[in-house]
Amino acid sequence: MQKPKDWITAGGILGLAIVTARLTRTPLATLLSAAPQLLKILQSYERAQAETAGAAPSTGQLTAEEAALILGVPVNATEEQVRESHRRLIQKNHPDRGGTDYLAAKINQARDTLLKPKP
């Protein structure tokens, strides 16, 4: 599900493209072809803002219950279940794909917590 902020950003970009197309007499399709690049720039700007606002990964230890909630698996999940859930989540939330460093760090920390040898 898209965040409302994403819809507002998309609407703003569309409105700006329409106004710009009218003022410069440029075809709207030409201006809209630049929208994906503009969205990438906006996402990188938002990531930079989040990092400077102190959204650095926490150094605290996760409990097994917290780790299981993050990965969406039972606390007693098998290694295969943990690795599959981690792989699926990290692909969606990796910083190179629009996720944040914070989310990627939490997902990795959850995997490590559930896969560490139990005493």
C-alpha positions, 0 to 999 in steps of 0.5 A: 500500500502506498503512503499518502505522502507518495500520492501527494508527491505524485500529484504535485509532480503531475500538477507541476508537469501540467503547468510547465507544459502549458507555460513552455508549450512542451508536450506533457508526455515529454515532461512526464518521461522525467518523472521517474528520475525526479522521484529517485532524486526525491527519495534520495533526498528523503533518505538523507534527511532521515539520516541527518535526523538521527535515524541511524540504526540502533545498537541495542539487542533485539529479543527473539520475539522482536526479531520474529515480529520484524521478519514475520515468522514464528519465534521457533522458525526454522533456519530456512524460514528465517532466511527466506523471510529475510531475503524477501524483506531485504529485497523490498527494503534495501537502500538501493531499492528505495528502502532506508539504511535503518530498515535494512539494518533492523532486518539484518539484525533480526535475521542474526538474532534468530540464527545465532546459536542458542545456548 
